[in-house]
């Protein structure tokens, strides 16, 4: 798989960073605007899947390798659980978003700004990375399977 | 299988007892059940009223998903994690030597 024609390559070279930026925007503004970790993560994954379509599996895996995605998947899951445990550490219950209005413990912030709403942005970032990497891993696996069956 | 069929009345009576206990015991702590078709659930109004004060987020959905029902979302993430592990196990490629 060497990829598609020059037109497709050029267009996806321009479009892919814009898609990634849009996904990151939706992940980071998850506690302010419609969207969140899941939705932004899927858009982030689409930015990479577009590269797989245009440039082929080989050259995409040089940039985002499968091992790297695997590690990021486990680390982001661990990150979500650790951020959830901070609620316990500050004397509340599991998954309490510490740092909100009556209890200014951590990342107080003004409602409406990005570093606000306690630990919700951290949850959203962890979940966004998790979902993005999950879809990339699944797409890698399926693409490899299709290529292997095409060779045989 | 035959033993299970023989014990069927026991299971049924246990189920009936559990249902009865659920109906009889549960309402008092949480108040009476709302009328059927009446959508005046107090929990939804609580979320709308208290999200900005307690969580400080504009997006009420995110506050519900990640704070009030964090366990649910953690389970969803675990389901996704398990799905990836399953995909990796099923479609693993063996390098040709």
gemmi code that builds the backbone of each chain (N, CA, C; Angstrom):
import gemmi

chains = {
    "A": [
        ("UNK", (0.837, -1.200, 0.000), (0.000, 0.000, 0.000), (0.864, 1.240, 0.000)),
        ("UNK", (0.941, 1.889, -1.114), (1.755, 3.099, -1.197), (0.918, 4.359, -1.128)),
        ("UNK", (-0.371, 4.252, -1.017), (-1.198, 5.432, -0.905), (-1.913, 5.761, -2.188)),
        ("UNK", (-2.589, 6.890, -2.159), (-3.423, 7.280, -3.285), (-2.673, 8.274, -4.167)),
        ("UNK", (-3.417, 8.955, -5.029), (-2.795, 9.844, -6.004), (-2.308, 11.132, -5.343)),
        ("UNK", (-1.623, 11.935, -6.141), (-1.015, 13.162, -5.606), (-2.071, 14.141, -5.088)),
        ("UNK", (-3.219, 14.181, -5.776), (-4.282, 15.116, -5.363), (-4.763, 14.770, -3.959)),
        ("UNK", (-5.055, 13.470, -3.738), (-5.552, 13.037, -2.432), (-4.508, 13.298, -1.358)),
        ("UNK", (-3.242, 13.022, -1.689), (-2.181, 13.227, -0.700), (-2.076, 14.688, -0.306)),
        ("UNK", (-2.124, 15.576, -1.319), (-1.992, 17.003, -1.011), (-3.153, 17.500, -0.164)),
        ("UNK", (-4.370, 17.106, -0.559), (-5.544, 17.589, 0.170), (-5.531, 17.068, 1.609)),
        ("UNK", (-5.164, 15.797, 1.798), (-5.190, 15.272, 3.163), (-4.032, 15.821, 3.982)),
        ("UNK", (-2.944, 16.190, 3.301), (-1.847, 16.840, 4.030), (-2.297, 18.185, 4.587)),
        ("UNK", (-3.177, 18.873, 3.846), (-3.696, 20.155, 4.350), (-4.782, 19.932, 5.386)),
        ("UNK", (-5.658, 18.939, 5.135), (-6.849, 18.785, 5.969), (-6.557, 18.142, 7.319)),
        ("UNK", (-5.582, 17.239, 7.358), (-5.391, 16.447, 8.578), (-5.056, 17.294, 9.806)),
        ("UNK", (-4.138, 18.283, 9.710), (-3.895, 19.106, 10.898), (-5.117, 19.892, 11.342)),
        ("UNK", (-5.939, 20.339, 10.367), (-7.138, 21.094, 10.747), (-8.099, 20.194, 11.511)),
        ("UNK", (-8.230, 18.949, 11.051), (-9.118, 18.010, 11.747), (-8.591, 17.741, 13.152)),
        ("UNK", (-7.264, 17.585, 13.277), (-6.680, 17.329, 14.598), (-6.912, 18.521, 15.527)),
        ("UNK", (-6.784, 19.736, 14.980), (-6.998, 20.920, 15.817), (-8.457, 20.992, 16.252)),
        ("UNK", (-9.382, 20.676, 15.326), (-10.806, 20.704, 15.691), (-11.097, 19.695, 16.793)),
        ("UNK", (-10.489, 18.492, 16.686), (-10.694, 17.482, 17.725), (-10.147, 17.928, 19.060)),
        ("UNK", (-8.947, 18.523, 19.039), (-8.355, 18.997, 20.296), (-9.196, 20.110, 20.903)),
        ("UNK", (-9.740, 20.967, 20.047), (-10.621, 22.043, 20.544), (-11.832, 21.466, 21.260)),
        ("UNK", (-12.445, 20.443, 20.653), (-13.657, 19.871, 21.259), (-13.308, 19.162, 22.565)),
        ("UNK", (-12.130, 18.514, 22.614), (-11.734, 17.838, 23.859), (-11.481, 18.860, 24.957)),
        ("UNK", (-10.749, 19.927, 24.643), (-10.342, 20.869, 25.687), (-11.528, 21.692, 26.171)),
        ("UNK", (-12.478, 21.998, 25.254), (-13.656, 22.766, 25.658), (-14.813, 21.859, 26.063)),
        ("UNK", (-14.493, 20.639, 26.516), (-15.562, 19.687, 26.808), (-16.501, 20.132, 27.904)),
        ("UNK", (-16.009, 20.920, 28.868), (-16.863, 21.330, 29.978), (-17.541, 22.671, 29.724)),
        ("UNK", (-17.326, 23.251, 28.525), (-17.932, 24.546, 28.219), (-18.943, 24.462, 27.080)),
        ("UNK", (-18.594, 23.736, 26.046), (-19.439, 23.677, 24.851), (-19.888, 22.235, 24.628)),
        ("UNK", (-20.880, 22.025, 23.778), (-21.271, 20.651, 23.461), (-20.086, 19.843, 22.947)),
        ("UNK", (-20.018, 18.626, 23.387), (-18.881, 17.795, 23.018), (-18.248, 17.234, 24.262)),
        ("UNK", (-17.021, 16.745, 24.122), (-16.328, 16.175, 25.257), (-15.275, 15.191, 24.816)),
        ("UNK", (-14.893, 14.329, 25.741), (-13.802, 13.409, 25.466), (-14.103, 12.444, 24.344)),
        ("UNK", (-15.268, 11.834, 24.387), (-15.592, 10.831, 23.378), (-15.624, 11.441, 21.981)),
        ("UNK", (-16.380, 12.530, 21.861), (-16.608, 13.089, 20.523), (-15.309, 13.646, 19.948)),
        ("UNK", (-14.576, 14.406, 20.775), (-13.313, 14.947, 20.300), (-12.298, 13.864, 19.992)),
        ("UNK", (-12.326, 12.789, 20.795), (-11.397, 11.694, 20.537), (-11.648, 11.030, 19.204)),
        ("UNK", (-12.925, 10.884, 18.857), (-13.241, 10.273, 17.560), (-12.749, 11.165, 16.431)),
        ("UNK", (-12.895, 12.501, 16.597), (-12.427, 13.403, 15.540), (-10.905, 13.335, 15.433)),
        ("UNK", (-10.217, 13.253, 16.583), (-8.756, 13.114, 16.553), (-8.347, 11.846, 15.809)),
        ("UNK", (-9.078, 10.757, 16.072), (-8.755, 9.512, 15.383), (-8.990, 9.636, 13.889)),
        ("UNK", (-10.030, 10.387, 13.497), (-10.324, 10.560, 12.068), (-9.173, 11.263, 11.361)),
        ("UNK", (-8.517, 12.197, 12.051), (-7.375, 12.867, 11.445), (-6.262, 11.911, 11.085)),
        ("UNK", (-6.063, 10.889, 11.925), (-5.008, 9.918, 11.642), (-5.464, 8.883, 10.622)),
        ("UNK", (-6.755, 8.503, 10.692), (-7.269, 7.507, 9.749), (-7.234, 8.055, 8.328)),
        ("UNK", (-7.471, 9.370, 8.201), (-7.343, 10.009, 6.879), (-5.929, 9.846, 6.334)),
        ("UNK", (-4.938, 9.965, 7.215), (-3.546, 9.770, 6.780), (-3.314, 8.338, 6.331)),
        ("UNK", (-3.930, 7.372, 7.042), (-3.766, 5.980, 6.627), (-4.329, 5.780, 5.229)),
        ("UNK", (-5.492, 6.376, 4.967), (-6.104, 6.230, 3.648), (-5.222, 6.843, 2.565)),
        ("UNK", (-4.682, 8.036, 2.853), (-4.000, 8.765, 1.798), (-2.580, 8.262, 1.581)),
        ("UNK", (-1.848, 8.010, 2.671), (-0.419, 7.716, 2.546), (-0.071, 6.255, 2.760)),
        ("UNK", (-1.049, 5.440, 3.149), (-0.749, 4.043, 3.369), (-0.361, 3.767, 4.803)),
        ("UNK", (-0.393, 2.492, 5.149), (-0.162, 2.106, 6.547), (1.282, 2.337, 6.959)),
        ("UNK", (2.224, 2.075, 6.013), (3.644, 2.085, 6.368), (4.093, 3.457, 6.861)),
        ("UNK", (3.807, 4.482, 6.060), (4.337, 5.800, 6.399), (3.567, 6.424, 7.559)),
        ("UNK", (2.313, 5.986, 7.783), (1.589, 6.497, 8.945), (2.122, 5.891, 10.227)),
        ("UNK", (2.478, 4.594, 10.165), (2.971, 3.935, 11.375), (4.327, 4.469, 11.797)),
        ("UNK", (5.067, 5.101, 10.846), (6.322, 5.721, 11.254), (6.073, 6.926, 12.151)),
        ("UNK", (4.923, 7.579, 11.965), (4.603, 8.763, 12.786), (3.878, 8.378, 14.070)),
        ("UNK", (2.828, 7.563, 13.960), (2.082, 7.102, 15.137), (2.164, 5.583, 15.152)),
        ("UNK", (3.117, 5.053, 15.914), (3.323, 3.614, 15.856), (2.312, 2.895, 16.738)),
        ("UNK", (2.172, 1.605, 16.506), (1.204, 0.810, 17.254), (1.635, 0.665, 18.714)),
        ("UNK", (2.931, 0.514, 18.952), (3.413, 0.395, 20.328), (3.123, 1.659, 21.122)),
        ("UNK", (3.401, 2.802, 20.472), (3.126, 4.087, 21.130), (1.654, 4.216, 21.470)),
        ("UNK", (0.774, 3.820, 20.536), (-0.659, 3.906, 20.793), (-1.063, 3.001, 21.943)),
        ("UNK", (-0.461, 1.811, 21.995), (-0.775, 0.876, 23.072), (-0.411, 1.455, 24.418)),
        ("UNK", (0.801, 2.026, 24.507), (1.214, 2.602, 25.785), (0.303, 3.750, 26.175)),
        ("UNK", (-0.033, 4.597, 25.198), (-0.882, 5.753, 25.493), (-2.260, 5.306, 25.955)),
        ("UNK", (-2.758, 4.211, 25.381), (-4.070, 3.687, 25.772), (-4.079, 3.321, 27.254)),
        ("UNK", (-3.059, 2.553, 27.685), (-3.027, 2.141, 29.090), (-2.776, 3.333, 30.003)),
        ("UNK", (-1.886, 4.251, 29.579), (-1.560, 5.391, 30.435), (-2.763, 6.306, 30.617)),
        ("UNK", (-3.557, 6.503, 29.545), (-4.696, 7.405, 29.684), (-5.768, 6.793, 30.572)),
        ("UNK", (-5.950, 5.492, 30.483), (-6.892, 4.818, 31.400), (-6.443, 4.998, 32.842)),
        ("UNK", (-5.140, 4.820, 33.079), (-4.594, 4.997, 34.429), (-4.766, 6.436, 34.895)),
        ("UNK", (-4.582, 7.376, 33.967), (-4.707, 8.806, 34.291), (-6.119, 9.134, 34.750)),
        ("UNK", (-7.124, 8.574, 34.061), (-8.511, 8.835, 34.455), (-8.758, 8.332, 35.868)),
        ("UNK", (-8.265, 7.125, 36.178), (-8.519, 6.555, 37.502), (-7.798, 7.370, 38.573)),
        ("UNK", (-6.567, 7.822, 38.258), (-5.819, 8.591, 39.257), (-6.505, 9.923, 39.518)),
        ("UNK", (-6.969, 10.582, 38.454), (-7.684, 11.852, 38.649), (-8.975, 11.603, 39.420)),
        ("UNK", (-9.627, 10.467, 39.195), (-10.812, 10.151, 39.982), (-10.484, 9.958, 41.448)),
        ("UNK", (-9.299, 9.402, 41.728), (-8.910, 9.160, 43.124), (-8.570, 10.451, 43.856)),
        ("UNK", (-8.256, 11.540, 43.117), (-7.967, 12.786, 43.822), (-9.186, 13.263, 44.601)),
        ("UNK", (-10.388, 12.913, 44.142), (-11.577, 13.246, 44.916), (-11.517, 12.625, 46.303)),
        ("UNK", (-11.059, 11.376, 46.365), (-10.895, 10.722, 47.671), (-9.805, 11.404, 48.479)),
        ("UNK", (-8.724, 11.814, 47.795), (-7.590, 12.388, 48.512), (-7.975, 13.689, 49.201)),
        ("UNK", (-8.934, 14.450, 48.631), (-9.324, 15.713, 49.238), (-10.512, 15.562, 50.183)),
        ("UNK", (-10.891, 14.334, 50.502), (-11.906, 14.129, 51.519), (-13.316, 13.989, 50.999)),
        ("UNK", (-13.465, 13.736, 49.694), (-14.802, 13.529, 49.157), (-14.905, 12.091, 48.686)),
        ("UNK", (-15.747, 11.868, 47.687), (-15.961, 10.522, 47.205), (-15.255, 10.341, 45.868)),
        ("UNK", (-15.192, 9.087, 45.447), (-14.539, 8.747, 44.190), (-15.217, 9.494, 43.048)),
        ("UNK", (-14.419, 10.072, 42.159), (-14.889, 10.814, 40.988), (-15.557, 12.128, 41.354)),
        ("UNK", (-15.293, 12.657, 42.563), (-15.747, 14.000, 42.876), (-14.820, 14.983, 42.181)),
        ("UNK", (-15.414, 15.939, 41.457), (-14.612, 16.934, 40.748), (-14.170, 17.989, 41.745)),
        ("UNK", (-13.013, 17.785, 42.382), (-12.576, 18.707, 43.427), (-12.219, 20.042, 42.803)),
        ("UNK", (-12.454, 21.107, 43.550), (-12.089, 22.423, 43.074), (-13.258, 23.235, 42.589)),
        ("UNK", (-14.476, 22.844, 42.936), (-15.632, 23.608, 42.496), (-16.009, 24.643, 43.545)),
        ("UNK", (-17.126, 25.294, 43.337), (-17.439, 26.548, 44.021), (-17.321, 26.522, 45.546)),
        ("UNK", (-18.018, 25.648, 46.278), (-17.919, 25.821, 47.731), (-16.593, 25.346, 48.280)),
        ("UNK", (-15.879, 24.516, 47.541), (-14.656, 23.918, 48.067), (-13.511, 24.215, 47.113)),
        ("UNK", (-12.866, 25.341, 47.293), (-11.766, 25.688, 46.400), (-10.512, 24.940, 46.816)),
        ("UNK", (-10.361, 23.756, 46.353), (-9.198, 22.975, 46.721), (-8.151, 22.939, 45.625)),
        ("UNK", (-8.602, 22.834, 44.388), (-7.650, 22.522, 43.331), (-8.199, 23.056, 42.025)),
        ("UNK", (-7.426, 23.821, 41.292), (-7.824, 24.452, 40.030), (-9.178, 25.136, 40.193)),
        ("UNK", (-9.217, 26.232, 40.974), (-10.524, 26.846, 41.201), (-11.140, 27.371, 39.920)),
        ("UNK", (-10.555, 28.432, 39.361), (-11.038, 28.908, 38.079), (-12.382, 29.604, 38.148)),
        ("UNK", (-12.640, 30.429, 37.147), (-13.930, 31.093, 36.998), (-14.757, 30.268, 36.019)),
        ("UNK", (-16.021, 30.000, 36.291), (-16.824, 29.244, 35.326), (-16.846, 29.936, 33.977)),
        ("UNK", (-16.520, 29.190, 32.919), (-16.474, 29.749, 31.587), (-15.082, 29.783, 31.025)),
        ("UNK", (-14.067, 29.670, 31.887), (-12.699, 29.622, 31.381), (-12.243, 28.176, 31.286)),
        ("UNK", (-11.160, 27.959, 30.542), (-10.747, 26.571, 30.306), (-10.252, 25.902, 31.589)),
        ("UNK", (-9.359, 26.522, 32.395), (-8.987, 25.833, 33.642), (-10.005, 26.094, 34.742)),
        ("UNK", (-11.213, 25.566, 34.566), (-12.244, 25.704, 35.596), (-12.930, 24.356, 35.757)),
        ("UNK", (-13.977, 24.340, 36.535), (-14.803, 23.137, 36.709), (-14.021, 21.992, 37.326)),
        ("UNK", (-13.108, 22.312, 38.236), (-12.418, 21.242, 38.954), (-11.597, 20.374, 38.044)),
        ("UNK", (-11.827, 19.080, 38.101), (-11.013, 18.151, 37.328), (-11.720, 17.676, 36.074)),
        ("UNK", (-12.802, 18.315, 35.678), (-13.481, 17.874, 34.450), (-12.604, 17.988, 33.209)),
        ("UNK", (-11.811, 19.078, 33.014), (-10.952, 19.122, 31.824), (-9.942, 17.990, 31.782)),
        ("UNK", (-9.430, 17.602, 32.968), (-8.464, 16.500, 32.983), (-9.132, 15.192, 32.573)),
        ("UNK", (-10.340, 14.959, 33.093), (-11.078, 13.773, 32.656), (-11.262, 13.778, 31.151)),
        ("UNK", (-11.656, 14.954, 30.627), (-11.935, 15.026, 29.193), (-10.689, 14.774, 28.368)),
        ("UNK", (-9.552, 15.320, 28.820), (-8.308, 15.093, 28.068), (-7.936, 13.613, 28.091)),
        ("UNK", (-8.031, 12.995, 29.262), (-7.700, 11.572, 29.354), (-8.610, 10.732, 28.485)),
        ("UNK", (-9.894, 11.037, 28.537), (-10.845, 10.253, 27.749), (-10.645, 10.488, 26.254)),
        ("UNK", (-10.322, 11.748, 25.881), (-10.093, 12.020, 24.471), (-8.917, 11.234, 23.921)),
        ("UNK", (-7.816, 11.219, 24.687), (-6.647, 10.450, 24.249), (-6.997, 8.970, 24.169)),
        ("UNK", (-7.737, 8.503, 25.167), (-8.094, 7.083, 25.211), (-8.906, 6.674, 23.985)),
        ("UNK", (-9.945, 7.466, 23.680), (-10.822, 7.107, 22.563), (-10.074, 7.218, 21.238)),
        ("UNK", (-9.288, 8.299, 21.075), (-8.553, 8.482, 19.822), (-7.619, 7.301, 19.571)),
        ("UNK", (-6.861, 6.948, 20.605), (-5.888, 5.877, 20.452), (-6.588, 4.540, 20.241)),
        ("UNK", (-7.763, 4.375, 20.879), (-8.514, 3.130, 20.704), (-8.912, 2.940, 19.246)),
        ("UNK", (-9.457, 4.009, 18.642), (-9.890, 3.866, 17.251), (-8.699, 3.684, 16.325)),
        ("UNK", (-7.569, 4.339, 16.638), (-6.388, 4.166, 15.796), (-5.895, 2.722, 15.870)),
        ("UNK", (-5.891, 2.155, 17.085), (-5.417, 0.774, 17.228), (-6.323, -0.183, 16.467)),
        ("UNK", (-7.635, 0.007, 16.602), (-8.571, -0.891, 15.915), (-8.386, -0.776, 14.407)),
        ("UNK", (-8.193, 0.454, 13.921), (-8.034, 0.630, 12.478), (-6.722, 0.031, 11.989)),
        ("UNK", (-5.651, 0.175, 12.760), (-4.384, -0.461, 12.404), (-4.545, -1.967, 12.291)),
        ("UNK", (-5.199, -2.548, 13.315), (-5.333, -4.000, 13.325), (-6.117, -4.483, 12.121)),
        ("UNK", (-7.225, -3.785, 11.826), (-8.047, -4.233, 10.703), (-7.334, -4.019, 9.377)),
        ("UNK", (-6.595, -2.910, 9.248), (-5.877, -2.672, 8.003), (-4.790, -3.717, 7.786)),
        ("UNK", (-4.097, -4.065, 8.870), (-3.071, -5.102, 8.745), (-3.681, -6.427, 8.335)),
        ("UNK", (-4.849, -6.732, 8.915), (-5.510, -7.989, 8.577), (-5.897, -8.006, 7.101)),
        ("UNK", (-6.462, -6.881, 6.630), (-6.882, -6.823, 5.232), (-5.673, -6.967, 4.313)),
        ("UNK", (-4.544, -6.326, 4.668), (-3.363, -6.390, 3.818), (-2.797, -7.809, 3.796)),
        ("UNK", (-2.811, -8.462, 4.985), (-2.259, -9.807, 5.056), (-3.101, -10.772, 4.226)),
        ("UNK", (-4.437, -10.597, 4.287), (-5.286, -11.490, 3.503), (-5.168, -11.197, 2.017)),
        ("UNK", (-4.839, -9.935, 1.664), (-4.648, -9.625, 0.262), (-3.389, -10.260, -0.295)),
        ("UNK", (-2.364, -10.408, 0.572), (-1.115, -11.002, 0.101), (-1.261, -12.490, -0.124)),
        ("UNK", (-2.006, -13.154, 0.774), (-2.098, -14.602, 0.682), (-2.985, -15.047, -0.466)),
    ],
    "B": [
        ("UNK", (-29.860, -30.353, 35.004), (-31.022, -29.648, 34.466), (-32.286, -30.059, 35.207)),
        ("UNK", (-32.394, -31.383, 35.511), (-33.586, -31.853, 36.235), (-33.637, -31.252, 37.630)),
        ("UNK", (-32.468, -31.175, 38.263), (-32.416, -30.609, 39.605), (-32.890, -29.163, 39.581)),
        ("UNK", (-32.497, -28.422, 38.532), (-32.926, -27.039, 38.429), (-34.435, -26.927, 38.319)),
        ("UNK", (-35.038, -27.845, 37.516), (-36.490, -27.794, 37.353), (-37.194, -28.108, 38.671)),
        ("UNK", (-36.606, -29.034, 39.444), (-37.228, -29.368, 40.724), (-37.202, -28.176, 41.677)),
        ("UNK", (-36.103, -27.403, 41.602), (-35.976, -26.288, 42.538), (-36.651, -25.015, 42.039)),
        ("UNK", (-37.359, -25.132, 40.921), (-37.976, -23.948, 40.336), (-38.915, -23.220, 41.292)),
        ("UNK", (-39.816, -23.938, 42.015), (-40.696, -23.213, 42.946), (-39.918, -22.420, 43.981)),
        ("UNK", (-38.781, -22.955, 44.433), (-37.973, -22.223, 45.418), (-37.468, -20.920, 44.826)),
        ("UNK", (-36.894, -21.017, 43.613), (-36.379, -19.812, 42.959), (-37.480, -18.784, 42.780)),
        ("UNK", (-38.651, -19.273, 42.325), (-39.760, -18.355, 42.066), (-40.205, -17.667, 43.349)),
        ("UNK", (-40.249, -18.432, 44.441), (-40.686, -17.819, 45.690), (-39.661, -16.813, 46.182)),
        ("UNK", (-38.362, -17.102, 45.966), (-37.326, -16.135, 46.359), (-37.468, -14.855, 45.551)),
        ("UNK", (-37.712, -15.023, 44.243), (-37.894, -13.851, 43.380), (-39.087, -13.025, 43.827)),
        ("UNK", (-40.194, -13.717, 44.129), (-41.399, -12.997, 44.544), (-41.137, -12.256, 45.847)),
        ("UNK", (-40.419, -12.894, 46.763), (-40.100, -12.249, 48.035), (-39.234, -11.012, 47.798)),
        ("UNK", (-38.242, -11.130, 46.874), (-37.375, -9.994, 46.581), (-38.172, -8.850, 45.986)),
        ("UNK", (-39.091, -9.180, 45.073), (-39.910, -8.131, 44.462), (-40.773, -7.451, 45.510)),
        ("UNK", (-41.351, -8.263, 46.384), (-42.210, -7.705, 47.434), (-41.413, -6.784, 48.345)),
        ("UNK", (-40.210, -7.255, 48.738), (-39.369, -6.441, 49.621), (-38.975, -5.144, 48.933)),
        ("UNK", (-38.663, -5.242, 47.617), (-38.297, -4.032, 46.882), (-39.421, -3.023, 46.892)),
        ("UNK", (-40.653, -3.522, 46.693), (-41.789, -2.605, 46.640), (-42.084, -2.028, 48.016)),
        ("UNK", (-41.980, -2.885, 49.036), (-42.416, -2.456, 50.364), (-41.350, -1.623, 51.063)),
        ("UNK", (-40.075, -2.069, 50.932), (-39.030, -1.475, 51.762), (-38.435, -0.235, 51.119)),
        ("UNK", (-38.277, -0.241, 49.793), (-37.530, 0.843, 49.158), (-38.201, 2.210, 49.236)),
        ("UNK", (-39.506, 2.348, 48.965), (-40.055, 3.705, 48.904), (-39.821, 4.576, 50.128)),
        ("UNK", (-39.977, 4.097, 51.367), (-39.881, 5.047, 52.481), (-38.654, 5.944, 52.491)),
        ("UNK", (-37.425, 5.442, 52.277), (-36.303, 6.389, 52.323), (-36.318, 7.413, 51.201)),
        ("UNK", (-36.826, 7.060, 50.044), (-36.785, 7.968, 48.904), (-38.125, 8.608, 48.624)),
        ("UNK", (-39.080, 8.464, 49.491), (-40.380, 9.060, 49.276), (-41.221, 8.210, 48.361)),
        ("UNK", (-42.477, 8.572, 48.193), (-43.361, 7.753, 47.357), (-42.974, 7.851, 45.891)),
        ("UNK", (-43.358, 6.836, 45.115), (-43.098, 6.863, 43.678), (-43.871, 8.001, 43.034)),
        ("UNK", (-43.302, 8.659, 42.019), (-44.093, 9.665, 41.304), (-45.168, 8.991, 40.476)),
        ("UNK", (-46.192, 9.759, 40.140), (-47.296, 9.204, 39.352), (-46.801, 8.810, 37.976)),
        ("UNK", (-47.440, 7.790, 37.414), (-47.039, 7.310, 36.105), (-47.321, 8.369, 35.047)),
        ("UNK", (-46.316, 8.663, 34.209), (-46.488, 9.682, 33.188), (-46.177, 11.070, 33.679)),
        ("UNK", (-45.896, 11.199, 34.950), (-45.561, 12.507, 35.504), (-44.047, 12.670, 35.481)),
        ("UNK", (-43.547, 13.634, 34.755), (-42.107, 13.744, 34.546), (-41.447, 14.706, 35.498)),
        ("UNK", (-42.068, 14.985, 36.597), (-41.500, 15.932, 37.541), (-40.493, 15.218, 38.431)),
        ("UNK", (-39.381, 14.767, 37.805), (-38.363, 14.073, 38.587), (-37.486, 15.103, 39.288)),
        ("UNK", (-37.270, 14.946, 40.560), (-36.483, 15.961, 41.277), (-35.005, 15.942, 40.917)),
        ("UNK", (-34.483, 14.784, 40.464), (-33.041, 14.686, 40.228), (-32.606, 15.587, 39.077)),
        ("UNK", (-33.398, 15.598, 37.992), (-33.030, 16.409, 36.832), (-32.993, 17.883, 37.197)),
        ("UNK", (-34.017, 18.316, 37.975), (-34.044, 19.719, 38.378), (-32.849, 20.028, 39.282)),
        ("UNK", (-32.445, 19.057, 40.102), (-31.274, 19.261, 40.964), (-30.026, 19.486, 40.124)),
        ("UNK", (-29.849, 18.664, 39.080), (-28.669, 18.827, 38.214), (-28.652, 20.219, 37.602)),
        ("UNK", (-29.816, 20.631, 37.077), (-29.861, 21.926, 36.394), (-29.581, 23.050, 37.375)),
        ("UNK", (-30.090, 22.934, 38.588), (-29.936, 24.028, 39.541), (-28.535, 24.094, 40.135)),
        ("UNK", (-27.913, 22.947, 40.404), (-26.720, 22.934, 41.234), (-25.429, 22.711, 40.472)),
        ("UNK", (-25.481, 22.470, 39.137), (-24.241, 22.164, 38.427), (-23.257, 23.327, 38.493)),
        ("UNK", (-23.755, 24.544, 38.225), (-22.831, 25.677, 38.189), (-22.256, 25.947, 39.574)),
        ("UNK", (-23.038, 25.721, 40.616), (-22.538, 25.995, 41.952), (-21.598, 24.940, 42.475)),
        ("UNK", (-21.916, 23.680, 42.207), (-21.125, 22.610, 42.811), (-19.933, 22.225, 41.958)),
        ("UNK", (-20.119, 22.194, 40.643), (-19.054, 21.744, 39.756), (-18.371, 22.931, 39.103)),
        ("UNK", (-19.145, 23.932, 38.713), (-18.573, 25.092, 38.060), (-18.431, 24.937, 36.571)),
        ("UNK", (-19.177, 24.005, 35.976), (-19.072, 23.769, 34.538), (-20.308, 24.317, 33.844)),
        ("UNK", (-20.119, 24.861, 32.665), (-21.252, 25.328, 31.872), (-22.002, 24.164, 31.258)),
        ("UNK", (-21.265, 23.147, 30.879), (-21.872, 22.011, 30.195), (-22.414, 21.044, 31.240)),
        ("UNK", (-23.731, 21.025, 31.386), (-24.339, 20.183, 32.421), (-24.129, 18.715, 32.109)),
        ("UNK", (-24.127, 18.383, 30.807), (-23.923, 16.979, 30.425), (-22.585, 16.448, 30.930)),
        ("UNK", (-21.527, 17.238, 30.712), (-20.203, 16.790, 31.143), (-20.151, 16.650, 32.661)),
        ("UNK", (-20.822, 17.587, 33.363), (-20.825, 17.496, 34.822), (-21.518, 16.223, 35.273)),
        ("UNK", (-22.628, 15.872, 34.614), (-23.335, 14.643, 34.999), (-22.479, 13.433, 34.669)),
        ("UNK", (-21.902, 13.441, 33.455), (-21.190, 12.248, 32.997), (-19.935, 12.010, 33.818)),
        ("UNK", (-19.212, 13.088, 34.162), (-17.913, 12.880, 34.809), (-17.915, 13.059, 36.313)),
        ("UNK", (-18.960, 13.692, 36.862), (-18.937, 13.872, 38.311), (-20.047, 13.086, 39.002)),
        ("UNK", (-21.307, 13.425, 38.653), (-22.409, 12.774, 39.353), (-22.454, 11.282, 39.036)),
        ("UNK", (-22.091, 10.931, 37.814), (-22.130, 9.510, 37.433), (-20.771, 9.074, 36.917)),
        ("UNK", (-19.738, 9.363, 37.680), (-18.389, 9.032, 37.237), (-18.159, 7.544, 37.099)),
        ("UNK", (-18.789, 6.771, 37.977), (-18.612, 5.320, 37.904), (-19.081, 4.786, 36.559)),
        ("UNK", (-20.196, 5.324, 36.084), (-20.749, 4.882, 34.802), (-19.755, 5.120, 33.673)),
        ("UNK", (-19.157, 6.319, 33.677), (-18.223, 6.646, 32.598), (-16.944, 5.839, 32.713)),
        ("UNK", (-16.522, 5.586, 33.963), (-15.341, 4.732, 34.143), (-15.614, 3.347, 33.567)),
        ("UNK", (-16.845, 2.846, 33.787), (-17.197, 1.554, 33.209), (-17.188, 1.579, 31.694)),
        ("UNK", (-17.674, 2.694, 31.115), (-17.645, 2.801, 29.654), (-16.216, 2.771, 29.130)),
        ("UNK", (-15.331, 3.498, 29.826), (-13.932, 3.487, 29.403), (-13.349, 2.085, 29.530)),
        ("UNK", (-13.744, 1.370, 30.596), (-13.238, 0.006, 30.760), (-13.749, -0.899, 29.663)),
        ("UNK", (-15.002, -0.679, 29.234), (-15.544, -1.472, 28.128), (-14.739, -1.224, 26.855)),
        ("UNK", (-14.426, 0.065, 26.599), (-13.637, 0.397, 25.410), (-12.247, -0.228, 25.494)),
        ("UNK", (-11.657, -0.157, 26.686), (-10.334, -0.755, 26.910), (-10.370, -2.254, 26.608)),
        ("UNK", (-11.401, -2.931, 27.139), (-11.531, -4.367, 26.898), (-11.736, -4.663, 25.418)),
        ("UNK", (-12.482, -3.784, 24.743), (-12.702, -3.987, 23.313), (-11.391, -3.905, 22.542)),
        ("UNK", (-10.536, -2.922, 22.919), (-9.250, -2.810, 22.218), (-8.410, -4.044, 22.474)),
        ("UNK", (-8.386, -4.498, 23.736), (-7.580, -5.674, 24.046), (-8.074, -6.874, 23.254)),
        ("UNK", (-9.417, -6.990, 23.129), (-9.966, -8.088, 22.346), (-9.584, -8.002, 20.888)),
        ("UNK", (-9.641, -6.789, 20.320), (-9.265, -6.616, 18.909), (-7.798, -6.965, 18.709)),
        ("UNK", (-6.951, -6.487, 19.652), (-5.518, -6.771, 19.516), (-5.252, -8.264, 19.608)),
        ("UNK", (-6.016, -8.956, 20.443), (-5.788, -10.388, 20.602), (-6.279, -11.159, 19.382)),
        ("UNK", (-7.433, -10.730, 18.852), (-8.010, -11.470, 17.724), (-7.208, -11.241, 16.444)),
        ("UNK", (-6.855, -9.992, 16.168), (-6.215, -9.640, 14.886), (-4.729, -9.441, 15.027)),
        ("UNK", (-4.089, -10.106, 15.972), (-2.652, -9.914, 16.127), (-1.952, -10.522, 14.920)),
        ("UNK", (-0.871, -9.851, 14.535), (-0.113, -10.315, 13.369), (1.193, -10.919, 13.836)),
        ("UNK", (1.516, -12.049, 13.304), (2.775, -12.686, 13.653), (3.809, -12.280, 12.600)),
        ("UNK", (4.892, -11.721, 13.091), (5.931, -11.262, 12.169), (6.540, -12.478, 11.466)),
        ("UNK", (6.721, -12.320, 10.144), (7.313, -13.436, 9.386), (8.822, -13.413, 9.553)),
        ("UNK", (9.394, -14.541, 9.987), (10.842, -14.617, 10.180), (11.497, -15.262, 8.972)),
    ],
}
model = gemmi.Model(1)
for chain_id, residues in chains.items():
    chain = gemmi.Chain(chain_id)
    for i, (resn, *xyz) in enumerate(residues, 1):
        res = gemmi.Residue()
        res.name, res.seqid = resn, gemmi.SeqId(i, " ")
        for name, pos in zip(("N", "CA", "C"), xyz):
            atom = gemmi.Atom()
            atom.name, atom.element = name, gemmi.Element(name[0])
            atom.pos, atom.b_iso = gemmi.Position(*pos), 0.0
            res.add_atom(atom)
        chain.add_residue(res)
    model.add_chain(chain)
structure = gemmi.Structure()
structure.add_model(model)
structure.setup_entities()
